Amino acid sequence: MKPKIQKIEKPLFPMRINKYLAWKKYSTRKGGDELIKKKRVFINGRLAVLGDKITENDTIDVRVSGSLAKKYIYYAYNKPIGVITHSPQKGEQDVLQASKLKGVFPVGRLDKESHGLIILTNDGRITDRLLNPEYVHDKEYVVKTREKIRNNFKEKMEAGVKIDNDTTRPCKVRVLNEHLFRVILTEGIKHQVRRMCVALFNEVTDLERVRIMNIELGKLPNGSSREIKGEELAEFLKQLGF
């Protein structure tokens, strides 16, 4: 008589985090809830809470005896126009699907109509340090405008622009020609560059992020990625305080 072979079912997502932990053999479902209560489970860099559901594109870190189960990895990715950073709708593609990188998540956002540098990692420690407005880190963009850049555009943008009830932090601007400029920001208000341009009577027709702190896009082809490592990674983590 042949031994009966147990069929392993393909997991269905979205899946409750405790079920995922049991499926990955970190614990039982009940044990998974205990790990979550002890603040040892992270989803895309944030602490998991009881009842969380995850997708197959989420990155899960589990602290076991004070250390992370996974090795930290970091990539620079050149996001194409039309690719979504988070939560794609029907017919859309997000950066993880487009990049085909596994076990990582994007830090921050770059809107659908923009392109350029975004960092993908499994290191949840850097999320708050990079995105929290309490920390000041350079992000540089090359921006093309629909109308000619006015004579006072650089002065007004560098001084700070009022968006709704807030005024943006001072920034650095270098005008390249009548329709092109570079800007270095130290904050991340949603659609900030586009909204600043509108407030100054212009409109963005192309926006490319070319640098985050010391990580530069360089000549990385559109839709391609490269691993961040060596001295470049060491400097990046140093600037973040690690």
Residue pairs with C-beta under 8 A, 6 or more apart in sequence:
11 20
11 23
11 56
13 54
13 55
13 56
14 53
14 54
14 55
15 23
15 53
15 54
16 51
16 52
16 53
16 54
17 32
17 36
17 41
17 43
17 48
17 51
17 52
17 53
17 54
17 60
18 29
18 30
18 32
18 33
18 36
18 50
19 29
19 32
20 32
20 54
20 60
21 27
21 29
21 31
21 32
21 35
21 41
21 60
21 62
22 28
22 29
22 31
22 32
24 60
26 32
26 35
26 62
26 64
26 69
27 34
27 35
32 41
33 50
35 41
35 62
36 48
36 49
36 50
36 52
37 50
39 47
40 62
40 63
40 64
41 47
41 48
41 60
41 61
41 62
41 63
42 48
42 60
42 61
42 62
42 63
42 124
43 52
43 54
43 58
43 59
43 60
44 58
44 59
44 105
44 124
44 127
45 59
45 61
45 105
45 107
45 123
45 124
45 125
45 126
45 127
45 128
46 124
46 127
48 60
54 60
57 94
57 96
57 97
57 105
58 105
59 103
59 104
59 105
59 122
59 124
61 68
61 69
61 70
61 122
61 124
62 68
62 69
63 69
70 103
70 122
72 121
72 122
72 123
73 103
73 104
73 121
73 122
73 123
73 227
74 119
74 120
74 121
74 123
74 227
74 228
74 229
74 233
74 236
75 99
75 101
75 104
75 119
75 120
75 121
75 225
75 226
75 227
75 228
76 117
76 118
76 119
76 215
76 217
76 220
76 225
76 226
76 228
77 95
77 99
77 101
77 106
77 117
77 118
77 119
77 120
77 224
77 225
78 115
78 116
78 117
78 217
78 220
78 221
78 222
78 223
78 224
78 225
79 85
79 95
79 98
79 110
79 114
79 115
79 116
79 117
79 118
79 223
80 98
80 115
80 222
80 223
81 112
81 113
81 114
81 115
82 93
82 112
82 113
83 93
83 94
83 95
83 98
83 112
84 92
84 93
84 94
84 95
84 112
85 94
85 95
85 106
85 108
85 109
85 110
85 111
85 118
86 94
86 106
86 109
87 94
88 94
88 97
92 112
95 106
95 118
95 120
96 104
96 105
96 106
96 120
98 223
99 120
99 223
99 225
101 120
101 225
103 122
104 120
104 121
104 122
105 120
105 121
105 122
106 118
106 119
106 120
107 118
107 119
107 120
107 121
107 126
107 127
107 130
107 131
108 118
108 119
108 130
108 131
108 188
109 188
109 190
110 116
110 117
110 118
110 209
111 191
111 194
113 207
114 207
114 208
114 209
115 207
115 208
115 209
115 222
116 141
116 207
116 208
116 209
116 210
116 217
117 209
117 210
117 211
117 212
117 215
117 216
117 217
117 220
118 209
119 126
119 130
119 212
119 215
119 228
120 225
125 242
126 237
126 240
126 242
129 135
129 240
129 241
129 242
130 137
130 212
130 240
131 188
133 187
133 188
135 240
136 186
137 186
137 212
137 213
137 239
137 240
138 184
138 185
138 186
138 211
138 212
138 213
139 184
139 185
139 186
139 188
139 209
139 211
139 212
139 213
140 182
140 183
140 184
140 185
140 209
140 210
140 211
140 212
141 182
141 183
141 184
141 185
141 193
141 207
141 208
141 209
141 210
142 176
142 180
142 181
142 182
142 207
142 208
142 210
143 180
143 181
143 182
143 183
143 193
143 197
143 204
143 206
143 207
143 208
144 179
144 180
144 204
144 205
144 206
144 207
145 179
145 180
145 181
145 197
145 202
145 203
145 204
145 205
146 179
146 202
146 203
146 204
146 205
147 179
147 201
147 202
147 203
148 178
148 179
149 175
149 178
149 179
149 181
149 202
150 200
150 201
150 202
153 173
153 175
153 181
153 200
153 202
154 173
154 174
154 175
154 181
156 200
157 171
157 173
157 183
157 196
157 200
158 170
158 171
158 172
158 173
159 170
160 167
160 168
160 169
160 170
160 171
161 167
161 168
161 195
161 196
161 199
161 200
162 168
162 199
163 189
163 192
163 195
163 196
163 199
166 189
168 185
168 187
168 189
168 192
168 196
169 185
169 186
169 187
171 183
171 184
171 185
171 186
172 183
172 184
173 181
173 182
173 183
173 184
174 181
174 182
174 183
175 181
176 182
182 210
183 193
185 192
185 193
189 195
193 204
193 207
194 203
194 204
194 207
197 203
197 204
208 217
209 217
210 216
210 217
211 217
213 236
213 239
213 240
214 232
214 235
214 236
214 239
215 228
215 232
215 236
220 226
228 236
